[in-house]
Amino acid sequence: MSVIAIIGAQWGDEGKGKIVDVLAEKADAVIRFSGGDNAGHTVINPRGEFKLHIVPSGIFYPRTACIIGNGVVINPKVLIEELESLKSKGIEVGNLHISDRAHLVMPWHLLLDGLEEEKRGRGALGTTRKGIGPAFTDKTARRGIRTCDIVNLENFKSRLSEILETKNEILVKIHNLKPLDFNSIVEEYDAYAARLIPYIKDTTAMINDLLKKGGKVVLEGAQGAMLDPDFGSYPFVTSSSPLAAGACMGSGINPRRIDCVAGIFKAYTTRVGGGPMPTELNDTTGEYIRQRAHEYGATTGRARRCGWFDAVVGRYSTQLNGFTSGILTRLDVLDEMDTVKICTAYKEDDKIIDRFPADINSLARCQPVYEELPGWKATTSNVRDFKKLPANARKYIRRLEELIECSFHIISIGPRRDQSIIIKRII
């Protein structure tokens, strides 16, 4: 395989960071293709435990090029802090490259994100308030500032002057805030530029040159398919596409280059932020899963909402992304359960449906239809051979495969690199 896309198959937080860290050992490049520092990937390896927000999860392999793609919006302050944190722990970052087409998070994005979320009141989306949504809005509205713009100070000043007047009008006239100072922003972002210019490159050309030489590339997604703005639980979604199709747009790789689309499924379901989640467990079982798995956001620290595996979501995600491989994570979290449940359909009012509805009000009315299976009541974290998993664990996995219409090729049974069962190699 030369290009492998790693896609979150649920609502994010499926364990993509660990999987990318494992696959990166044999990759020539890892490319982060969407989102911003609103996403967090936790990686535990022999070097320690790391929480990455913008830097690709392949950074721990010096020979692997780590590319922040054009589909990512970058808060330069956060990125510089992340690089300094890595360097302080002995991690070299000379293998990092930043697309010259990536957009920047600007000061007004941070302000507007918080202001808009406050105005939503009880209908708040649960954003991280890191300016990601407004940055993507400006990108689409052709009012964005890109990394290539800060390479030349005069170009940056010209671009900033075009945009800041309008943004200040919004801040002053609508939100009753003081205007942002042009010179202060120039000084701040010129200092960021001095730190980041060595990393800013034409990564599209770099990637395609690598592929011509037969290089192996891992495309690292952020968030999950159910947060896609077109196909997810809109409006409780993210601002860029986490789907396999988004991997092409956010990296500059054409679709014909992708050989494998790997969907990462957690053995249960979690979600951060607002919006309906049909299998959510607001009971002792949900709290047990949260505490056993330490389900708290890597970026915000917010408690994640926990529930049983939703196969309606899983099947829909497979259809959207065309998964050629499935990767199941956190199986070990269910080790002590007497029974485990799988949502196989929804009951909406008096109807049984097996599809994921577009209407958020319809989704909110959906109640899960469960299939209950016996638990395995045995530790799986030390198992390295699929055949040696407890029989009921294997039955659970096989039933999930049937329901989501995708085979699992890797089973993760713990946070460490070695806590993985490789059924079929994908790189």
C-alpha positions as a Markdown table, in Angstrom:
| # | Residue | x | y | z |
|---|---|---|---|---|
| 1 | Met | 0.0 | 0.0 | 0.0 |
| 2 | Ser | 1.3 | 3.5 | -0.9 |
| 3 | Val | -1.4 | 5.8 | 0.5 |
| 4 | Ile | -3.5 | 4.9 | 3.5 |
| 5 | Ala | -6.3 | 7.2 | 4.9 |
| 6 | Ile | -7.0 | 6.9 | 8.6 |
| 7 | Ile | -10.6 | 8.0 | 9.2 |
| 8 | Gly | -12.5 | 8.4 | 12.4 |
| 9 | Ala | -15.7 | 6.3 | 11.9 |
| 10 | Gln | -17.8 | 7.7 | 14.7 |
| 11 | Trp | -17.9 | 11.1 | 16.5 |
| 12 | Gly | -14.2 | 11.3 | 16.9 |
| 13 | Asp | -11.9 | 10.3 | 19.7 |
| 14 | Glu | -11.7 | 6.7 | 18.3 |
| 15 | Gly | -7.9 | 6.4 | 19.0 |
| 16 | Lys | -6.6 | 7.5 | 15.6 |
| 17 | Gly | -3.4 | 8.9 | 17.3 |
| 18 | Lys | -2.3 | 5.5 | 18.5 |
| 19 | Ile | -3.0 | 3.9 | 15.2 |
| 20 | Val | -1.1 | 6.5 | 13.2 |
| 21 | Asp | 1.8 | 6.3 | 15.6 |
| 22 | Val | 1.9 | 2.5 | 15.0 |
| 23 | Leu | 1.7 | 2.8 | 11.2 |
| 24 | Ala | 4.1 | 5.7 | 11.0 |
| 25 | Glu | 7.1 | 3.4 | 11.7 |
| 26 | Lys | 6.9 | 2.1 | 8.1 |
| 27 | Ala | 5.6 | 5.3 | 6.5 |
| 28 | Asp | 7.6 | 7.8 | 4.6 |
| 29 | Ala | 5.2 | 10.6 | 5.4 |
| 30 | Val | 2.2 | 11.3 | 7.7 |
| 31 | Ile | -0.1 | 14.1 | 6.6 |
| 32 | Arg | -2.7 | 15.7 | 8.9 |
| 33 | Phe | -5.4 | 16.8 | 6.5 |
| 34 | Ser | -8.3 | 18.5 | 8.4 |
| 35 | Gly | -9.4 | 20.3 | 11.5 |
| 36 | Gly | -7.2 | 22.5 | 13.7 |
| 37 | Asp | -6.1 | 22.5 | 17.4 |
| 38 | Asn | -9.7 | 21.7 | 18.3 |
| 39 | Ala | -8.7 | 18.0 | 17.8 |
| 40 | Gly | -6.5 | 16.1 | 20.2 |
| 41 | His | -4.6 | 12.9 | 19.6 |
| 42 | Thr | -3.1 | 11.1 | 22.6 |
| 43 | Val | 0.0 | 9.0 | 21.8 |
| 44 | Ile | 1.7 | 6.7 | 24.3 |
| 45 | Asn | 5.0 | 5.2 | 23.2 |
| 46 | Pro | 8.4 | 4.4 | 24.7 |
| 47 | Arg | 9.2 | 8.2 | 24.7 |
| 48 | Gly | 6.3 | 8.9 | 27.0 |
| 49 | Glu | 2.7 | 10.2 | 26.8 |
| 50 | Phe | 2.0 | 13.0 | 24.4 |
| 51 | Lys | -1.1 | 15.0 | 23.5 |
| 52 | Leu | -0.9 | 16.4 | 20.0 |
| 53 | His | -3.2 | 19.0 | 18.6 |
| 54 | Ile | -1.8 | 20.1 | 15.3 |
| 55 | Val | 1.5 | 18.2 | 14.8 |
| 56 | Pro | 1.0 | 14.8 | 13.0 |
| 57 | Ser | 1.2 | 11.7 | 15.1 |
| 58 | Gly | 4.2 | 10.4 | 13.1 |
| 59 | Ile | 6.5 | 13.0 | 14.6 |
| 60 | Phe | 8.2 | 10.4 | 16.8 |
| 61 | Tyr | 10.0 | 8.8 | 13.8 |
| 62 | Pro | 12.7 | 11.2 | 12.6 |
| 63 | Arg | 12.8 | 9.6 | 9.1 |
| 64 | Thr | 9.1 | 10.1 | 8.6 |
| 65 | Ala | 8.1 | 13.4 | 7.1 |
| 66 | Cys | 5.3 | 15.0 | 9.1 |
| 67 | Ile | 3.1 | 17.3 | 7.0 |
| 68 | Ile | 0.4 | 19.7 | 8.2 |
| 69 | Gly | -1.7 | 19.8 | 5.1 |
| 70 | Asn | -3.6 | 22.6 | 3.4 |
| 71 | Gly | -6.8 | 21.4 | 4.9 |
| 72 | Val | -5.8 | 22.3 | 8.4 |
| 73 | Val | -6.3 | 25.7 | 10.0 |
| 74 | Ile | -3.3 | 26.6 | 12.2 |
| 75 | Asn | -3.1 | 28.8 | 15.2 |
| 76 | Pro | 0.6 | 29.7 | 15.0 |
| 77 | Lys | 0.8 | 30.4 | 18.8 |
| 78 | Val | -0.5 | 26.9 | 19.6 |
| 79 | Leu | 1.7 | 25.2 | 17.0 |
| 80 | Ile | 4.8 | 26.9 | 18.3 |
| 81 | Glu | 4.0 | 25.9 | 21.9 |
| 82 | Glu | 3.4 | 22.4 | 20.8 |
| 83 | Leu | 6.7 | 22.2 | 19.0 |
| 84 | Glu | 8.5 | 23.7 | 22.1 |
| 85 | Ser | 6.8 | 21.1 | 24.3 |
| 86 | Leu | 8.0 | 18.3 | 22.1 |
| 87 | Lys | 11.5 | 19.6 | 21.9 |
| 88 | Ser | 11.6 | 19.9 | 25.7 |
| 89 | Lys | 10.9 | 16.2 | 25.9 |
| 90 | Gly | 13.7 | 15.3 | 23.5 |
| 91 | Ile | 11.6 | 14.9 | 20.4 |
| 92 | Glu | 13.2 | 16.3 | 17.2 |
| 93 | Val | 10.8 | 18.3 | 15.0 |
| 94 | Gly | 13.1 | 18.9 | 12.0 |
| 95 | Asn | 10.9 | 16.4 | 10.0 |
| 96 | Leu | 7.9 | 18.8 | 10.3 |
| 97 | His | 6.6 | 20.5 | 7.1 |
| 98 | Ile | 3.7 | 23.0 | 6.8 |
| 99 | Ser | 1.7 | 23.5 | 3.7 |
| 100 | Asp | 2.0 | 27.0 | 2.3 |
| 101 | Arg | -1.7 | 26.8 | 1.5 |
| 102 | Ala | -2.9 | 26.2 | 5.0 |
| 103 | His | -5.0 | 28.9 | 6.6 |
| 104 | Leu | -4.2 | 30.7 | 9.9 |
| 105 | Val | -6.4 | 31.2 | 12.9 |
| 106 | Met | -6.4 | 35.0 | 13.5 |
| 107 | Pro | -7.3 | 36.9 | 16.7 |
| 108 | Trp | -10.8 | 37.8 | 15.5 |
| 109 | His | -11.5 | 34.1 | 15.0 |
| 110 | Leu | -11.0 | 33.3 | 18.6 |
| 111 | Leu | -13.1 | 36.2 | 19.7 |
| 112 | Leu | -16.0 | 35.5 | 17.3 |
| 113 | Asp | -16.0 | 31.8 | 18.2 |
| 114 | Gly | -16.7 | 32.5 | 21.9 |
| 115 | Leu | -19.1 | 35.3 | 21.2 |
| 116 | Glu | -21.2 | 33.3 | 18.7 |
| 117 | Glu | -21.3 | 30.2 | 21.0 |
| 118 | Glu | -22.5 | 32.4 | 23.9 |
| 119 | Lys | -25.3 | 33.9 | 21.8 |
| 120 | Arg | -26.6 | 30.4 | 21.0 |
| 121 | Gly | -27.4 | 29.9 | 24.6 |
| 122 | Arg | -29.1 | 26.6 | 25.2 |
| 123 | Gly | -28.6 | 25.7 | 21.6 |
| 124 | Ala | -24.8 | 26.0 | 21.9 |
| 125 | Leu | -22.9 | 23.5 | 19.6 |
| 126 | Gly | -20.2 | 22.7 | 22.2 |
| 127 | Thr | -17.3 | 24.1 | 20.2 |
| 128 | Thr | -13.9 | 24.3 | 21.7 |
| 129 | Arg | -13.9 | 28.1 | 21.2 |
| 130 | Lys | -10.5 | 27.9 | 19.5 |
| 131 | Gly | -11.5 | 29.9 | 16.5 |
| 132 | Ile | -11.6 | 26.9 | 14.2 |
| 133 | Gly | -15.2 | 27.4 | 12.8 |
| 134 | Pro | -14.7 | 31.1 | 12.1 |
| 135 | Ala | -11.4 | 30.4 | 10.4 |
| 136 | Phe | -13.0 | 27.8 | 8.1 |
| 137 | Thr | -15.8 | 30.3 | 7.5 |
| 138 | Asp | -13.4 | 32.9 | 6.3 |
| 139 | Lys | -11.6 | 30.3 | 4.2 |
| 140 | Thr | -14.8 | 29.6 | 2.3 |
| 141 | Ala | -15.7 | 33.3 | 2.1 |
| 142 | Arg | -12.3 | 34.0 | 0.6 |
| 143 | Arg | -11.4 | 36.2 | 3.6 |
| 144 | Gly | -8.7 | 34.0 | 5.0 |
| 145 | Ile | -5.0 | 34.5 | 5.6 |
| 146 | Arg | -2.7 | 31.6 | 4.7 |
| 147 | Thr | 0.8 | 30.6 | 5.7 |
| 148 | Cys | 2.2 | 31.8 | 2.4 |
| 149 | Asp | 1.0 | 35.3 | 3.3 |
| 150 | Ile | 3.2 | 35.5 | 6.4 |
| 151 | Val | 6.4 | 34.6 | 4.5 |
| 152 | Asn | 6.6 | 38.2 | 3.2 |
| 153 | Leu | 5.8 | 40.9 | 5.7 |
| 154 | Glu | 4.6 | 43.4 | 3.2 |
| 155 | Asn | 2.3 | 40.9 | 1.6 |
| 156 | Phe | 0.9 | 40.1 | 5.1 |
| 157 | Lys | 0.3 | 43.8 | 5.9 |
| 158 | Ser | -1.6 | 44.2 | 2.6 |
| 159 | Arg | -3.7 | 41.2 | 3.2 |
| 160 | Leu | -4.4 | 42.1 | 6.8 |
| 161 | Ser | -5.5 | 45.6 | 6.0 |
| 162 | Glu | -8.0 | 44.3 | 3.5 |
| 163 | Ile | -9.6 | 42.1 | 6.1 |
| 164 | Leu | -9.2 | 43.8 | 9.5 |
| 165 | Glu | -11.4 | 46.8 | 8.8 |
| 166 | Thr | -14.4 | 44.5 | 8.2 |
| 167 | Lys | -13.7 | 42.4 | 11.2 |
| 168 | Asn | -13.4 | 45.4 | 13.4 |
| 169 | Glu | -16.7 | 46.7 | 12.3 |
| 170 | Ile | -18.3 | 43.4 | 13.3 |
| 171 | Leu | -16.5 | 43.4 | 16.7 |
| 172 | Val | -17.4 | 47.1 | 17.4 |
| 173 | Lys | -20.9 | 47.5 | 15.9 |
| 174 | Ile | -22.4 | 44.1 | 16.6 |
| 175 | His | -20.5 | 42.9 | 19.7 |
| 176 | Asn | -19.7 | 46.2 | 21.3 |
| 177 | Leu | -16.0 | 45.4 | 21.7 |
| 178 | Lys | -12.9 | 47.4 | 21.1 |
| 179 | Pro | -11.3 | 47.2 | 17.7 |
| 180 | Leu | -8.2 | 45.0 | 17.2 |
| 181 | Asp | -5.0 | 47.0 | 16.6 |
| 182 | Phe | -3.4 | 46.5 | 13.2 |
| 183 | Asn | 0.2 | 47.1 | 14.3 |
| 184 | Ser | -0.1 | 44.7 | 17.3 |
| 185 | Ile | -1.3 | 41.9 | 15.0 |
| 186 | Val | 1.5 | 42.6 | 12.5 |
| 187 | Glu | 4.1 | 42.5 | 15.3 |
| 188 | Glu | 2.6 | 39.3 | 16.8 |
| 189 | Tyr | 2.3 | 37.4 | 13.5 |
| 190 | Asp | 5.7 | 38.6 | 12.2 |
| 191 | Ala | 7.2 | 37.0 | 15.3 |
| 192 | Tyr | 5.3 | 33.8 | 14.6 |
| 193 | Ala | 6.5 | 33.9 | 11.0 |
| 194 | Ala | 10.2 | 34.1 | 12.1 |
| 195 | Arg | 9.7 | 30.8 | 13.9 |
| 196 | Leu | 7.6 | 29.0 | 11.3 |
| 197 | Ile | 9.0 | 30.0 | 7.9 |
| 198 | Pro | 11.6 | 27.3 | 7.9 |
| 199 | Tyr | 8.8 | 24.7 | 8.0 |
| 200 | Ile | 6.5 | 26.3 | 5.4 |
| 201 | Lys | 6.8 | 24.6 | 2.0 |
| 202 | Asp | 5.0 | 23.6 | -1.2 |
| 203 | Thr | 4.0 | 20.3 | 0.4 |
| 204 | Thr | 1.7 | 19.4 | -2.5 |
| 205 | Ala | 4.7 | 19.1 | -4.8 |
| 206 | Met | 6.7 | 17.4 | -2.0 |
| 207 | Ile | 4.0 | 14.8 | -1.5 |
| 208 | Asn | 3.6 | 14.0 | -5.2 |
| 209 | Asp | 7.4 | 13.7 | -5.7 |
| 210 | Leu | 7.4 | 11.2 | -2.8 |
| 211 | Leu | 4.6 | 9.2 | -4.3 |
| 212 | Lys | 6.4 | 9.1 | -7.7 |
| 213 | Lys | 9.3 | 7.4 | -5.9 |
| 214 | Gly | 7.0 | 4.8 | -4.4 |
| 215 | Gly | 6.8 | 6.3 | -1.0 |
| 216 | Lys | 4.3 | 5.2 | 1.7 |
| 217 | Val | 2.0 | 7.9 | 3.0 |
| 218 | Val | -0.5 | 7.9 | 5.9 |
| 219 | Leu | -3.3 | 10.5 | 5.8 |
| 220 | Glu | -4.2 | 11.3 | 9.4 |
| 221 | Gly | -7.8 | 12.4 | 10.0 |
| 222 | Ala | -9.2 | 14.5 | 12.8 |
| 223 | Gln | -12.6 | 14.2 | 14.5 |
| 224 | Gly | -15.0 | 11.6 | 13.0 |
| 225 | Ala | -17.4 | 10.9 | 10.1 |
| 226 | Met | -20.5 | 11.9 | 12.1 |
| 227 | Leu | -19.1 | 15.4 | 12.5 |
| 228 | Asp | -18.9 | 15.9 | 8.8 |
| 229 | Pro | -20.8 | 19.2 | 7.9 |
| 230 | Asp | -22.6 | 17.5 | 5.0 |
| 231 | Phe | -23.3 | 14.0 | 6.3 |
| 232 | Gly | -23.0 | 14.2 | 10.1 |
| 233 | Ser | -25.4 | 15.3 | 12.8 |
| 234 | Tyr | -25.7 | 18.9 | 11.4 |
| 235 | Pro | -25.5 | 21.5 | 12.9 |
| 236 | Phe | -23.7 | 19.7 | 15.7 |
| 237 | Val | -20.7 | 19.1 | 13.5 |
| 238 | Thr | -17.2 | 20.3 | 12.8 |
| 239 | Ser | -16.1 | 22.8 | 10.1 |
| 240 | Ser | -14.0 | 20.7 | 7.7 |
| 241 | Ser | -14.6 | 17.2 | 6.2 |
| 242 | Pro | -13.2 | 14.3 | 8.3 |
| 243 | Leu | -14.3 | 11.9 | 5.5 |
| 244 | Ala | -12.0 | 9.9 | 3.2 |
| 245 | Ala | -12.9 | 12.4 | 0.4 |
| 246 | Gly | -11.7 | 15.2 | 2.6 |
| 247 | Ala | -8.4 | 13.5 | 2.9 |
| 248 | Cys | -7.7 | 14.2 | -0.8 |
| 249 | Met | -8.9 | 17.8 | -0.6 |
| 250 | Gly | -6.9 | 18.5 | 2.6 |
| 251 | Ser | -3.6 | 17.0 | 1.4 |
| 252 | Gly | -3.4 | 17.6 | -2.3 |
| 253 | Ile | -3.4 | 13.9 | -3.2 |
| 254 | Asn | -5.7 | 12.8 | -6.0 |
| 255 | Pro | -8.3 | 10.1 | -5.2 |
| 256 | Arg | -6.7 | 7.5 | -7.5 |
| 257 | Arg | -3.7 | 7.4 | -5.3 |
| 258 | Ile | -5.5 | 6.1 | -2.2 |
| 259 | Asp | -5.0 | 2.4 | -1.8 |
| 260 | Cys | -6.5 | 1.8 | 1.6 |
| 261 | Val | -9.2 | 3.6 | 3.6 |
| 262 | Ala | -9.1 | 2.4 | 7.2 |
| 263 | Gly | -12.0 | 3.3 | 9.5 |
| 264 | Ile | -11.2 | 3.6 | 13.2 |
| 265 | Phe | -14.1 | 2.3 | 15.4 |
| 266 | Lys | -14.2 | 2.4 | 19.1 |
| 267 | Ala | -15.7 | -0.7 | 20.7 |
| 268 | Tyr | -18.4 | 1.5 | 22.2 |
| 269 | Thr | -19.5 | 5.1 | 21.3 |
| 270 | Thr | -18.4 | 8.4 | 22.7 |
| 271 | Arg | -19.1 | 12.0 | 21.8 |
| 272 | Val | -18.0 | 15.4 | 22.9 |
| 273 | Gly | -20.2 | 18.5 | 22.7 |
| 274 | Gly | -23.9 | 18.9 | 21.9 |
| 275 | Gly | -26.3 | 17.1 | 19.6 |
| 276 | Pro | -28.2 | 13.8 | 19.7 |
| 277 | Met | -26.4 | 10.6 | 20.4 |
| 278 | Pro | -28.9 | 7.7 | 20.3 |
| 279 | Thr | -26.9 | 5.2 | 22.4 |
| 280 | Glu | -25.8 | 7.6 | 25.1 |
| 281 | Leu | -25.9 | 6.0 | 28.6 |
| 282 | Asn | -26.8 | 8.5 | 31.3 |
| 283 | Asp | -26.4 | 5.8 | 34.0 |
| 284 | Thr | -23.9 | 3.8 | 36.0 |
| 285 | Thr | -22.9 | 1.8 | 32.9 |
| 286 | Gly | -22.0 | 5.0 | 31.0 |
| 287 | Glu | -20.1 | 6.4 | 34.0 |
| 288 | Tyr | -18.3 | 3.0 | 34.4 |
| 289 | Ile | -17.1 | 3.2 | 30.7 |
| 290 | Arg | -16.0 | 6.8 | 31.1 |
| 291 | Gln | -14.0 | 6.2 | 34.2 |
| 292 | Arg | -12.5 | 2.8 | 33.1 |
| 293 | Ala | -11.4 | 4.3 | 29.7 |
| 294 | His | -10.7 | 7.8 | 31.1 |
| 295 | Glu | -12.9 | 9.3 | 28.5 |
| 296 | Tyr | -12.0 | 13.0 | 28.8 |
| 297 | Gly | -11.1 | 15.2 | 25.9 |
| 298 | Ala | -7.4 | 15.6 | 25.1 |
| 299 | Thr | -7.9 | 19.2 | 24.0 |
| 300 | Thr | -10.5 | 20.4 | 26.4 |
| 301 | Gly | -10.6 | 17.9 | 29.3 |
| 302 | Arg | -14.4 | 17.7 | 28.9 |
| 303 | Ala | -16.0 | 14.5 | 30.0 |
| 304 | Arg | -17.0 | 12.5 | 26.9 |
| 305 | Arg | -20.6 | 11.2 | 26.6 |
| 306 | Cys | -20.4 | 7.4 | 26.5 |
| 307 | Gly | -22.8 | 4.7 | 25.1 |
| 308 | Trp | -23.0 | 1.3 | 23.4 |
| 309 | Phe | -21.7 | 0.7 | 19.9 |
| 310 | Asp | -24.0 | 2.2 | 17.3 |
| 311 | Ala | -24.0 | 0.0 | 14.2 |
| 312 | Val | -26.4 | 2.3 | 12.4 |
| 313 | Val | -23.6 | 4.9 | 12.5 |
| 314 | Gly | -21.0 | 2.3 | 11.8 |
| 315 | Arg | -22.7 | 1.1 | 8.6 |
| 316 | Tyr | -23.4 | 4.6 | 7.4 |
| 317 | Ser | -19.8 | 5.6 | 8.0 |
| 318 | Thr | -18.6 | 2.6 | 6.0 |
| 319 | Gln | -20.9 | 3.6 | 3.1 |
| 320 | Leu | -19.7 | 7.2 | 3.1 |
| 321 | Asn | -16.0 | 6.4 | 3.3 |
| 322 | Gly | -15.7 | 3.1 | 1.5 |
| 323 | Phe | -13.6 | 1.5 | 4.2 |
| 324 | Thr | -11.3 | -1.2 | 2.9 |
| 325 | Ser | -10.1 | -2.0 | 6.5 |
| 326 | Gly | -11.6 | -1.6 | 9.9 |
| 327 | Ile | -9.6 | -1.0 | 13.0 |
| 328 | Leu | -11.3 | -1.6 | 16.4 |
| 329 | Thr | -10.0 | 0.2 | 19.4 |
| 330 | Arg | -10.6 | 0.0 | 23.2 |
| 331 | Leu | -11.9 | -3.5 | 23.2 |
| 332 | Asp | -10.3 | -4.0 | 26.6 |
| 333 | Val | -12.6 | -1.4 | 28.2 |
| 334 | Leu | -15.4 | -3.9 | 27.9 |
| 335 | Asp | -13.5 | -6.8 | 29.5 |
| 336 | Glu | -15.4 | -6.9 | 32.8 |
| 337 | Met | -18.9 | -6.4 | 31.4 |
| 338 | Asp | -21.4 | -9.2 | 32.1 |
| 339 | Thr | -23.1 | -8.4 | 28.8 |
| 340 | Val | -22.5 | -6.0 | 25.9 |
| 341 | Lys | -25.1 | -4.3 | 23.7 |
| 342 | Ile | -25.0 | -3.2 | 20.1 |
| 343 | Cys | -27.5 | -0.8 | 18.6 |
| 344 | Thr | -28.7 | -2.5 | 15.3 |
| 345 | Ala | -31.5 | 0.0 | 14.4 |
| 346 | Tyr | -33.4 | 3.0 | 15.6 |
| 347 | Lys | -37.0 | 3.3 | 16.7 |
| 348 | Glu | -38.4 | 6.7 | 15.6 |
| 349 | Asp | -41.9 | 7.2 | 17.0 |
| 350 | Asp | -43.6 | 3.9 | 15.9 |
| 351 | Lys | -41.2 | 3.1 | 13.0 |
| 352 | Ile | -38.0 | 1.0 | 13.0 |
| 353 | Ile | -35.4 | 2.5 | 10.8 |
| 354 | Asp | -31.9 | 1.3 | 9.9 |
| 355 | Arg | -30.6 | 4.6 | 8.4 |
| 356 | Phe | -29.0 | 7.7 | 9.9 |
| 357 | Pro | -31.5 | 10.5 | 9.5 |
| 358 | Ala | -30.5 | 13.9 | 8.1 |
| 359 | Asp | -33.0 | 15.9 | 10.3 |
| 360 | Ile | -31.5 | 16.6 | 13.7 |
| 361 | Asn | -35.0 | 16.6 | 15.2 |
| 362 | Ser | -35.7 | 13.1 | 13.8 |
| 363 | Leu | -32.4 | 11.9 | 15.2 |
| 364 | Ala | -33.2 | 13.3 | 18.6 |
| 365 | Arg | -36.4 | 11.2 | 18.7 |
| 366 | Cys | -34.6 | 8.0 | 17.7 |
| 367 | Gln | -34.3 | 5.3 | 20.4 |
| 368 | Pro | -31.8 | 2.5 | 20.1 |
| 369 | Val | -32.9 | -1.0 | 19.2 |
| 370 | Tyr | -30.4 | -3.2 | 21.0 |
| 371 | Glu | -29.0 | -6.7 | 20.5 |
| 372 | Glu | -27.4 | -8.1 | 23.7 |
| 373 | Leu | -24.5 | -10.4 | 23.7 |
| 374 | Pro | -22.7 | -12.2 | 26.6 |
| 375 | Gly | -19.5 | -10.5 | 27.9 |
| 376 | Trp | -16.2 | -12.3 | 28.1 |
| 377 | Lys | -15.2 | -11.5 | 31.6 |
| 378 | Ala | -11.5 | -11.9 | 30.9 |
| 379 | Thr | -8.5 | -9.6 | 30.3 |
| 380 | Thr | -7.6 | -9.0 | 26.7 |
| 381 | Ser | -4.8 | -6.4 | 27.0 |
| 382 | Asn | -2.1 | -9.0 | 26.9 |
| 383 | Val | -3.5 | -10.9 | 23.9 |
| 384 | Arg | -1.6 | -10.6 | 20.6 |
| 385 | Asp | -3.3 | -13.3 | 18.5 |
| 386 | Phe | -6.9 | -12.9 | 17.4 |
| 387 | Lys | -7.5 | -16.7 | 17.9 |
| 388 | Lys | -6.5 | -16.3 | 21.6 |
| 389 | Leu | -9.1 | -13.7 | 22.4 |
| 390 | Pro | -12.0 | -15.0 | 24.6 |
| 391 | Ala | -14.6 | -16.7 | 22.4 |
| 392 | Asn | -17.3 | -14.1 | 23.3 |
| 393 | Ala | -14.9 | -11.3 | 22.5 |
| 394 | Arg | -14.4 | -12.8 | 19.0 |
| 395 | Lys | -18.2 | -13.2 | 18.6 |
| 396 | Tyr | -18.7 | -9.6 | 19.5 |
| 397 | Ile | -16.1 | -8.5 | 16.9 |
| 398 | Arg | -17.5 | -10.8 | 14.2 |
| 399 | Arg | -21.0 | -9.5 | 14.9 |
| 400 | Leu | -19.8 | -5.9 | 14.6 |
| 401 | Glu | -18.2 | -6.7 | 11.2 |
| 402 | Glu | -21.5 | -8.1 | 9.9 |
| 403 | Leu | -23.4 | -5.0 | 11.0 |
| 404 | Ile | -21.0 | -2.4 | 9.7 |
| 405 | Glu | -20.2 | -4.3 | 6.6 |
| 406 | Cys | -16.4 | -4.0 | 7.1 |
| 407 | Ser | -13.7 | -6.5 | 8.3 |
| 408 | Phe | -11.4 | -5.5 | 11.2 |
| 409 | His | -7.7 | -5.9 | 10.4 |
| 410 | Ile | -6.3 | -4.5 | 13.6 |
| 411 | Ile | -7.7 | -4.8 | 17.2 |
| 412 | Ser | -6.3 | -2.4 | 19.8 |
| 413 | Ile | -6.5 | -3.7 | 23.3 |
| 414 | Gly | -4.6 | -0.9 | 25.1 |
| 415 | Pro | -2.9 | 2.5 | 24.6 |
| 416 | Arg | 0.6 | 1.3 | 24.0 |
| 417 | Arg | 2.0 | 0.5 | 20.6 |
| 418 | Asp | 2.5 | -3.2 | 21.4 |
| 419 | Gln | -1.1 | -3.6 | 22.6 |
| 420 | Ser | -2.4 | -4.4 | 19.1 |
| 421 | Ile | -3.6 | -7.5 | 17.4 |
| 422 | Ile | -2.6 | -7.5 | 13.7 |
| 423 | Ile | -5.0 | -9.6 | 11.7 |
| 424 | Lys | -3.9 | -8.2 | 8.4 |
| 425 | Arg | -1.1 | -5.7 | 7.7 |
| 426 | Ile | -2.3 | -2.5 | 5.9 |
| 427 | Ile | 1.1 | -0.9 | 5.4 |
